[in-house]
């Protein structure tokens, strides 16, 4: 019997996705397809371990060959609308080998995201504080100080997200 589950994992949620797939495997379900939103599982008597490889540019056959040498089976690939391709592999949990993990492309994209966050936040903060600071000085309306306060609060939130992203990059290395 096949079942489907709609779940979404972000690029930085690599470990959570693997954990989810392996939890399903421990319940007797193996991944047979993924379309970006929906995971499709079939019954299995074998317990599997999974790897999800992310590549910016995919040489599909070379990747499949490399994983097959490690005892993995190819399941499926999914090309993201945001760029990059995810390749899904599994092997029986009973096969004892070192797990292959190539996280370079994933790390590279996360670093680009951090860079975008930094640039976006800097431009917005300078613009908002400059414009509304000028308006406050010119007009003396306290509403402008409230807007500056909200912008600084947003900057704090973005800084927190940036720190989380940097911690994830450290974990992936």
C-alpha positions as CSV (number, residue, x, y, z in Angstrom):
1,X,0.0,0.0,0.0
2,X,1.3,3.4,-0.9
3,X,0.8,6.5,1.2
4,X,1.6,10.2,0.4
5,X,2.5,12.9,2.8
6,X,2.9,16.6,2.0
7,X,5.9,18.0,3.8
8,X,8.3,20.8,2.9
9,X,11.9,21.0,4.1
10,X,14.1,24.0,3.4
11,X,17.6,23.7,2.0
12,X,19.0,24.2,5.5
13,X,16.8,21.5,7.0
14,X,18.9,18.7,5.6
15,X,19.1,16.7,8.9
16,X,15.4,17.0,9.6
17,X,14.5,15.7,6.1
18,X,16.8,12.7,6.5
19,X,15.4,12.0,10.0
20,X,11.9,12.2,8.7
21,X,12.6,9.7,5.9
22,X,14.4,7.3,8.3
23,X,11.5,7.6,10.8
24,X,9.1,6.6,8.0
25,X,11.4,3.7,7.2
26,X,11.3,2.5,10.8
27,X,7.5,2.4,10.4
28,X,7.8,0.0,7.4
29,X,7.6,2.7,4.7
30,X,10.2,3.4,2.0
31,X,10.4,6.5,-0.2
32,X,9.5,5.8,-3.8
33,X,8.9,9.3,-5.2
34,X,9.1,13.0,-4.3
35,X,7.7,15.9,-6.4
36,X,8.8,18.8,-4.3
37,X,5.8,18.9,-2.0
38,X,4.6,15.3,-1.7
39,X,6.5,12.3,-0.5
40,X,5.2,8.9,-1.7
41,X,6.0,5.8,0.4
42,X,5.4,2.1,-0.2
43,X,5.4,-0.8,2.2
44,X,8.9,-2.3,2.9
45,X,10.1,-5.0,5.2
46,X,13.6,-3.5,5.0
47,X,14.7,-0.6,7.1
48,X,16.5,2.0,5.0
49,X,18.9,4.9,5.6
50,X,18.7,7.9,3.2
51,X,20.8,10.5,1.7
52,X,19.6,13.7,0.0
53,X,22.2,15.2,-2.3
54,X,21.7,18.8,-3.4
55,X,23.6,20.0,-6.5
56,X,23.6,23.4,-8.2
57,X,24.5,21.7,-11.5
58,X,23.7,18.0,-11.6
59,X,25.7,15.4,-13.5
60,X,23.0,12.8,-12.8
61,X,24.7,9.7,-14.0
62,X,28.0,10.5,-12.3
63,X,26.2,11.1,-9.0
64,X,24.2,7.9,-9.3
65,X,27.3,5.9,-10.1
66,X,29.2,7.4,-7.1
67,X,26.3,6.5,-4.7
68,X,25.9,3.1,-6.2
69,X,29.5,2.4,-5.4
70,X,28.6,3.2,-1.7
71,X,25.8,0.7,-1.7
72,X,23.0,3.1,-2.3
73,X,20.0,2.8,-4.7
74,X,18.8,5.8,-6.7
75,X,15.2,6.8,-5.9
76,X,14.4,10.0,-7.7
77,X,15.5,13.6,-8.4
78,X,13.6,16.8,-8.0
79,X,14.6,20.1,-9.6
80,X,13.7,23.0,-7.4
81,X,11.9,26.1,-8.9
82,X,14.5,28.1,-6.9
83,X,17.4,26.5,-8.6
84,X,19.4,23.3,-7.9
85,X,18.5,19.7,-8.0
86,X,17.9,17.2,-5.1
87,X,18.8,13.6,-5.6
88,X,17.4,11.0,-3.3
89,X,19.2,7.7,-2.4
90,X,18.7,4.8,0.0
91,X,20.4,1.7,1.2
92,X,19.5,-1.0,3.7
93,X,20.3,0.0,7.2
94,X,22.0,-3.4,7.6
95,X,24.7,-2.4,5.2
96,X,27.4,-1.0,7.4
97,X,29.5,1.7,5.5
98,X,30.5,5.2,6.2
99,X,27.7,7.6,5.0
100,X,28.6,9.7,2.0
101,X,27.8,13.4,2.4
102,X,28.7,16.1,-0.1
103,X,27.4,19.3,1.4
104,X,29.5,21.8,-0.6
105,X,26.7,23.0,-3.0
106,X,24.2,23.2,-0.1
107,X,26.7,25.3,1.9
108,X,27.5,27.5,-1.1
109,X,23.8,28.4,-1.5
110,X,23.3,29.1,2.2
111,X,26.3,31.4,2.1
112,X,24.8,33.3,-0.8
113,X,21.5,33.6,1.2
114,X,23.4,35.0,4.1
115,X,25.1,37.5,1.8
116,X,21.7,38.6,0.4
117,X,20.3,39.0,3.9
118,X,23.2,41.2,4.9
119,X,22.9,43.4,1.8
120,X,19.1,43.7,2.0
121,X,19.1,44.5,5.7
122,X,21.8,47.2,5.3
123,X,20.1,48.9,2.4
124,X,16.7,48.9,4.1
125,X,18.0,50.1,7.5
126,X,20.0,52.9,6.0
127,X,17.1,54.0,3.8
128,X,14.5,53.8,6.6
129,X,16.5,55.4,9.3
130,X,17.8,58.1,7.0
131,X,14.4,59.0,5.6
132,X,12.4,58.8,8.8
133,X,15.2,60.3,10.8
134,X,15.1,63.3,8.5
135,X,11.3,63.4,8.7
136,X,11.4,63.4,12.5
137,X,13.9,66.2,12.6
138,X,12.0,68.2,10.0
139,X,8.4,67.6,11.4
140,X,8.9,66.4,15.0
141,X,6.2,63.8,14.6
142,X,6.7,60.9,17.1
143,X,5.2,58.4,14.5
144,X,8.5,58.6,12.7
145,X,10.4,57.4,15.8
146,X,8.0,54.5,16.0
147,X,8.7,53.6,12.4
148,X,12.5,53.7,13.1
149,X,11.9,51.5,16.1
150,X,10.0,49.0,14.0
151,X,12.8,49.0,11.4
152,X,15.3,48.3,14.2
153,X,13.1,45.5,15.5
154,X,13.0,44.0,12.0
155,X,16.8,44.3,11.8
156,X,17.1,42.4,15.1
157,X,14.9,39.6,13.7
158,X,16.9,39.5,10.5
159,X,20.2,39.4,12.5
160,X,18.8,36.4,14.4
161,X,17.9,34.6,11.2
162,X,21.4,35.3,9.8
163,X,23.0,33.9,13.0
164,X,20.8,30.7,12.6
165,X,21.9,30.4,9.0
166,X,25.6,30.8,9.9
167,X,25.2,28.1,12.6
168,X,23.7,25.7,10.0
169,X,26.6,26.4,7.7
170,X,29.0,25.5,10.5
171,X,27.1,22.3,11.2
172,X,27.3,21.3,7.5
173,X,31.0,21.6,7.4
